[in-house]
Structures are given as structure tokens and as C-alpha cells.
């Protein structure tokens, strides 16, 4: 993910973008993996680490979804009420073909 952010040139990511798209999810996954390693030694603390890691992933996911909604809403207003997204298909006009007898 960090490599993709560095390659693109349209937007310069700030501290918030790095924190919520890279650092927070990476820390959450690291906590969950560490809990798996620590579980045989201290199950109680491993469960707390899993809970903390899942909460970090949930929090970053909700924040990133909110950013997406805000981006779409702002662009919809800027484009006059209709959103232009890359995945949206446009209808193609088909001409009626004349049948030759």
C-alpha cells in the first residue's frame, strides 16, 4: 500500500493518510500476529492484544470508508449532481440496423 501511495502523482498524502491507510492497519495486524505467538505463554494478554488489533483495524476501516463517502459527496456536488466513478459503465447508444431484404 505504501508503494502505491508513493507512485501516484495526483495527490500528496499527508500524515493522516499515512496513519490511517498504512500505520494503523499494519500495527493492528502486527498485534494480532504477536498475540498468536504469545498465546501459549499468556492467554489473557494474547486475548487483549487480539481485541486491540481488531479495534485498530475496525477504526481505520470506518475512517477510510468515511473518507471515501466524503470524497464521493464532494465530487458529486462539484460535477453538478452526478458522480463520475471509474467503475461506472456508460450506456452505449445502439443504432437500429436496417434489415436487407
Steps between C-alpha positions, in 0.01 A plus 500: 500500500780738582657439160175584319472825690852600401449415131187707438549868420152654524492536878768553762404289806516671836566363847137398545504298178819319598364432849161361399595320178835353600615538861177417686410188295860378510507543879169316532622205297827499693310486830286210381806308376684573825201374696519172313862461601436606862186287550680188633678709766225736615154443360348792690732761346478336160122544504540868588747540213255339256226733621723805465613395152144442382391837639786670317397336173135587558581861582721545195241332277220728620722806457602399147138429404402843631775658289364320193146621566618858550704485177203369300264758651735791426560382143128448441432861597792623289376307194146632523320219676641192328802307608761384255667194634743276309283191542182658368397375158355732245217391282592469140254619240422228256384586155219305354630296217308489180400154395585430139249307304 
